[in-house]
Amino acid sequence: MLDVRQPEEMHESLGGIANAQLIPLHELKARLAEIPRDKPNVAVCHAGMRSGQATVILRGGGLARYANLRGGMLLWSQLGSPTWQSQAGTREGTE
């Protein structure tokens, strides 16, 4: 999972997805080399707009096996999927 939100968004009520790699959208082109190429993956953001843009960047960079999580963290949370909340710089799982 690739999270393309801003780092400060991790401290908001939606939290994040465990083990997701955080690379803000505006840094993505410069950091393509950091992204695993060996398996299919999903990009996520708050509501799906930035992650949709991210999939275009990823595919343009040769990472064709990325999909957009439409609905983003809003949908993930509404479905009751597990997240973590950041408190004082630590990850705390919620279910």
Residue, then its C-alpha position, 0 to 999 in steps of 0.5 A: m500500500l502506498d499512501v500519498r497523503q501529507p505526513e500531518e494527515m496521519h495525525e488526523s482522525l482517519g489515521g493510516i493503514a498499517n505498513a503503508q509506505l508514505i510518499p506525499l504526492h508532490e514527492l512521488k516522481a522524485r522518489l519512484a526508485e523507493i517503490p517496490r516493483d515486484k508485486p501489484n499494489v494500491a495507492v491511497c489518499h484521503a478520498g481518492m483524488r490524489s491516489g488517482q493522480a499517483t497511479v498515473i505517475l506510477r504507470g508513467g514511471g514503469l509501475a503499471r501494477y498499481a491501482n487506486l483505492r477509490g474513496g480513499m481513507l474515507l471509504w476504508s474507515q467507513l468499511g471498518s477496515p483496520t487503521w492506526q492512529s498516530q499519537a505522540g509519534t507512535r502507531e497505535g492500532t485500532e479496530 
